[in-house]
Amino acid sequence: MTPDQKFAQWIKYSCIAFVLVFAYFLIADIAMPLTPQAMATRIVTKVAPRISGPITAVYVENNQPVRKGDILFDIDPEPFKIAVEQAQLNLERVKQNNAQLDASIAAAKADVEAASATLSQKNREALRLKTLFQRNVVSQQQLDKAESDATTAQAKLTSVKAHLKELEVSRGELSDANLTIRTAETQLKQAQLNLSYTRIKAEEDGVITNLQLEAGAYAVAGAPLVALVSDNLDVIADFREKSLRNFDLNNEALVAFDGKPGQVFQARVSSLDAGVSAGQFDADGRLATPTQSNRWVRDAQRMRLHLQLDAADAQQLPSGARATVQLLPDGAIFSTFAKAQIRFLSLLHYIY
């Protein structure tokens, strides 16, 4: 065989190998999709105080595991203790004022009864004198005085009734559920609640990370001070749209992490995001901006999958750990190739 024939033979073999490799990747992308765009994630809770004040004590250290309810740090409670005491004194003062109003209402009711009795007496006296005046027994002056006294008694009764009404409105309900007591009790509850906020606790299990907090620092309400990384691990993987058309929820998958070369972990698809940022448009009052591209074949859109790992030892992976995810098809042949593919890549992680 001449050198030219050998060269032509190598060219032919190379073309055949290229076609086979191209066909393999084309079929693999549809039947057994794989993506290196994956990572392990954890929910990070930003712990922020609800009240402001100087920090008196920090009870945790960096990268320390904590459980729900563990104390993280304290804010100086003294101003809030004073606020609670003031609210308690205000509640007592309101109850004393209500007791005084109750006594005043009782006195006002007695005044109304007295004024009513006086009015009845004056009306009877005026009526009697009017009868006597018609018989010329009493003078006009006596009759006028009696009628004036009756009018005065009527005005006195109206005045004491108005005073009684004023006291009753100021007192409100006679029970302890009236407006002033409820307001004072609400203020006391708020003060007690603020006092409880001086002790900041973990709201869930996790690990404290990137701790930059020391006693003496000033905490501002709503400003995050501690990052709490959740114990629950979530693996996210971005696949091309067309690669997911034959797969759905609870589909089996294999995951290889860069930090654990040579190991392959079992997983299942737990959810698919409802959308990606490319499909989100803000109502900002501007006109639409059509996508412009001179490319004949546009870039494929990627959708995000969430996977749940079956292995317990993989739960110790840090958030952000890079991974490669292989979806397993139903067919035995393609499933075998998919497993070989991901295991080869996991071994390759020893090198890169």
C-alpha positions in Angstrom: 0.0 0.0 0.0 1.4 3.3 -1.1 1.7 6.3 1.3 -1.1 8.1 -0.6 -3.3 5.1 -0.1 -2.5 4.9 3.6 -3.2 8.7 3.9 -6.5 8.3 2.1 -7.4 5.3 4.3 -6.7 7.4 7.5 -8.8 10.2 6.1 -11.7 7.8 5.5 -11.3 6.3 9.0 -11.2 9.8 10.5 -14.4 10.8 8.6 -16.2 7.7 9.8 -15.0 8.3 13.4 -16.2 11.9 13.2 -19.6 10.9 11.8 -20.0 8.2 14.5 -19.0 10.6 17.3 -21.3 13.3 15.9 -24.1 10.8 15.7 -23.5 9.6 19.2 -23.6 13.2 20.6 -26.7 14.0 18.6 -28.5 10.9 19.9 -27.2 11.3 23.4 -28.4 14.9 23.6 -32.0 13.7 22.9 -32.1 10.2 24.5 -29.7 10.6 27.5 -29.1 14.3 28.1 -26.2 15.4 30.3 -25.2 18.8 31.6 -22.1 20.2 33.4 -24.1 23.3 34.3 -25.2 22.1 37.7 -24.4 22.8 41.4 -25.4 22.0 44.9 -27.3 24.8 46.6 -28.7 25.4 50.1 -31.1 28.0 51.3 -29.2 30.8 53.0 -31.3 32.7 55.7 -30.1 36.2 56.4 -30.7 36.6 60.1 -31.6 40.2 60.9 -32.8 41.6 64.3 -36.3 43.1 64.6 -35.1 45.9 66.9 -32.0 48.2 67.1 -29.5 48.3 69.8 -25.9 47.4 70.8 -24.9 43.7 70.8 -24.0 42.5 74.3 -23.1 38.8 73.5 -22.4 36.5 70.6 -23.0 32.8 71.3 -21.9 31.2 68.0 -18.7 30.8 66.1 -18.0 30.7 62.4 -19.0 27.5 60.6 -20.8 26.2 63.8 -23.8 23.9 63.3 -26.9 25.2 65.1 -30.4 23.8 65.7 -33.7 25.6 65.6 -34.1 27.6 68.7 -30.4 28.0 69.5 -29.4 31.5 70.7 -27.2 33.3 68.2 -26.6 36.7 69.9 -28.2 39.2 72.4 -29.0 42.9 72.0 -28.9 45.1 75.1 -32.3 44.5 76.8 -32.2 47.3 79.4 -34.0 50.0 77.3 -36.7 47.4 76.4 -37.1 46.4 80.1 -37.7 50.0 80.9 -40.3 50.2 78.1 -42.1 47.2 79.5 -42.1 48.7 83.0 -43.5 52.0 81.6 -46.2 50.1 79.7 -47.1 48.2 82.9 -47.4 51.5 84.9 -49.5 53.0 82.1 -51.9 50.0 82.3 -52.2 50.5 86.1 -52.8 54.2 85.6 -55.5 53.5 83.1 -57.2 51.1 85.5 -57.0 53.7 88.3 -58.5 56.3 86.0 -61.3 53.9 85.1 -62.0 53.3 88.8 -62.2 57.1 89.3 -64.5 57.4 86.4 -66.7 54.6 87.8 -66.9 56.6 91.1 -67.7 59.8 89.2 -70.4 58.0 87.2 -72.0 56.7 90.4 -72.0 60.2 91.8 -73.4 61.7 88.6 -76.2 59.1 88.6 -77.0 60.2 92.1 -77.0 63.8 91.0 -79.4 62.9 88.1 -81.8 61.2 90.6 -81.6 64.1 92.9 -82.2 66.6 90.1 -85.1 64.5 88.8 -86.7 64.5 92.2 -86.2 68.2 92.6 -87.8 68.8 89.1 -90.8 66.7 90.0 -91.2 68.7 93.3 -90.9 72.1 91.5 -93.4 71.1 88.8 -95.9 70.0 91.4 -95.4 73.2 93.3 -95.8 75.3 90.2 -99.0 73.5 89.2 -100.4 73.9 92.7 -99.6 77.7 92.8 -101.1 78.0 89.3 -104.4 76.5 90.6 -104.3 78.8 93.6 -103.5 81.8 91.4 -106.6 81.1 89.3 -108.6 81.3 92.6 -106.9 84.6 93.5 -105.3 82.9 96.6 -101.6 83.7 95.6 -100.0 86.5 93.8 -98.5 86.6 90.3 -95.1 87.0 91.8 -95.4 83.8 93.7 -96.5 81.9 90.6 -93.7 83.3 88.5 -91.2 82.3 91.1 -92.5 78.7 91.2 -92.5 78.4 87.4 -88.9 79.9 87.3 -87.8 77.3 89.9 -89.3 74.5 87.8 -87.4 75.8 84.7 -84.2 76.0 86.7 -84.7 72.4 88.0 -85.3 71.2 84.4 -82.0 72.9 83.3 -80.2 71.4 86.3 -81.5 67.9 85.3 -80.4 68.4 81.7 -76.9 69.5 82.9 -76.3 66.6 85.2 -77.5 64.1 82.5 -75.1 65.6 80.0 -72.3 65.3 82.6 -73.2 61.7 83.2 -73.2 61.0 79.5 -69.7 62.6 79.2 -68.4 60.4 81.9 -69.9 57.3 80.4 -68.4 58.0 77.0 -65.0 58.7 78.6 -65.2 55.4 80.6 -66.4 53.3 77.6 -67.4 49.7 78.4 -67.7 49.0 82.0 -65.7 45.7 81.7 -61.9 45.5 81.4 -62.3 45.2 77.6 -62.9 48.9 77.0 -60.9 51.0 74.6 -58.4 52.5 77.1 -57.5 49.2 78.8 -57.2 47.4 75.4 -54.9 50.1 74.2 -52.7 50.0 77.3 -52.6 46.2 77.1 -51.6 46.3 73.5 -48.8 48.7 74.3 -47.6 46.3 77.0 -47.7 43.3 74.7 -45.7 45.3 72.1 -43.1 46.3 74.7 -42.9 42.6 75.9 -42.5 41.5 72.3 -39.7 44.0 71.7 -38.0 42.7 74.8 -38.2 39.1 73.5 -36.6 40.3 70.2 -33.4 41.2 72.1 -32.5 37.5 72.1 -32.0 36.4 68.5 -32.5 32.7 67.9 -32.0 30.4 64.9 -35.3 29.8 63.0 -34.1 26.5 61.4 -31.3 24.0 61.5 -28.2 25.0 59.7 -24.6 26.2 59.8 -23.4 29.7 60.7 -21.0 30.9 58.0 -19.0 34.1 57.2 -19.6 35.3 60.8 -18.3 38.9 61.2 -20.1 39.8 64.4 -18.7 40.8 67.7 -20.0 42.1 71.0 -20.2 45.9 71.0 -21.4 46.3 67.4 -24.6 48.2 66.9 -27.5 46.2 65.4 -30.0 48.0 63.1 -33.5 46.6 62.8 -33.9 44.8 59.5 -30.1 44.8 58.6 -28.8 41.2 58.2 -26.0 40.3 60.6 -25.6 36.5 60.3 -25.9 34.0 57.4 -27.5 30.7 58.3 -27.0 28.0 55.6 -29.7 25.4 55.7 -29.0 21.6 56.1 -31.3 20.8 53.2 -29.3 20.3 50.0 -30.8 21.0 46.6 -29.1 20.2 43.3 -30.0 22.5 40.4 -29.2 21.6 36.8 -29.7 23.6 33.6 -30.7 21.6 30.5 -31.5 22.7 27.0 -35.3 22.7 26.4 -35.4 20.0 23.8 -33.3 17.7 26.0 -36.2 17.6 28.5 -39.0 16.6 26.3 -38.8 12.9 27.1 -38.3 13.4 30.9 -40.6 14.4 33.7 -40.8 14.6 37.5 -39.4 11.7 39.6 -37.2 10.7 36.7 -34.0 9.0 37.9 -30.7 10.8 37.5 -27.0 10.4 38.3 -24.9 13.2 39.7 -21.1 13.5 39.8 -19.5 16.3 41.9 -16.2 17.9 41.1 -15.2 17.6 44.7 -15.9 13.9 44.9 -14.1 12.5 41.8 -14.9 8.9 40.9 -18.2 8.9 42.8 -21.6 8.9 41.2 -24.7 9.6 43.3 -28.3 8.5 42.7 -30.9 11.3 42.5 -34.4 12.1 41.3 -35.9 15.1 39.6 -38.0 16.9 42.2 -39.3 19.9 40.2 -38.9 22.1 37.2 -38.8 25.9 37.5 -41.9 27.6 36.1 -39.7 30.0 34.1 -36.3 31.7 33.7 -35.3 35.3 33.8 -35.3 35.5 30.0 -39.1 35.1 30.1 -39.7 37.8 32.7 -40.6 41.3 31.6 -41.0 44.3 33.8 -44.0 46.7 33.4 -41.7 49.8 33.2 -43.7 51.8 30.7 -41.2 51.3 27.9 -41.8 49.8 24.4 -40.9 46.2 23.7 -37.3 45.5 22.6 -37.4 42.7 20.0 -34.5 40.2 20.1 -31.9 40.9 17.4 -29.6 38.2 16.1 -27.7 37.6 12.8 -27.1 34.0 13.7 -28.9 31.3 11.6 -28.9 28.9 14.6 -29.7 30.7 17.8 -28.5 29.7 21.2 -30.6 27.1 22.9 -32.7 28.2 26.0 -31.9 26.4 29.2 -34.4 25.4 31.8 -33.7 24.6 35.4 -34.3 21.3 37.1 -34.1 20.6 40.8 -32.9 17.2 42.0 -33.1 15.4 45.3 -30.1 13.2 46.2 -30.7 9.8 47.7 -27.3 9.4 49.4 -27.0 10.7 52.9 -23.2 11.3 52.7 -23.8 13.8 49.8 -25.7 16.0 52.2 -22.4 17.3 53.6 -21.5 19.0 50.3 -21.1 22.8 50.6 -23.4 25.2 48.8 -22.0 26.0 45.4 -20.3 22.7 44.8 -20.1 22.1 41.0 -21.7 19.0 39.6 -22.5 17.1 36.3 -26.0 15.7 36.0 -27.0 12.8 33.8 -30.7 12.0 33.2 -31.4 8.3 32.9 -33.7 7.2 30.1 -36.1 4.2 30.5 -34.5 2.0 27.8 -32.0 -0.5 29.0 -29.5 0.2 26.2 -29.6 4.0 26.5 -29.6 3.7 30.3 -26.4 1.6 30.1 -24.7 4.2 27.9 -25.8 7.0 30.2 -24.3 5.3 33.3 -21.1 4.7 31.4 -21.0 8.3 30.3 -21.4 9.8 33.7 -19.0 7.4 35.4 -16.4 8.2 32.8 -16.8 11.9 33.6 -16.6 11.3 37.3 -13.3 9.5 36.8 -12.2 12.4 34.6 -12.6 14.7 37.5 -9.4 13.3 39.0 -7.6 15.1 36.2 -9.5 18.4 35.8 
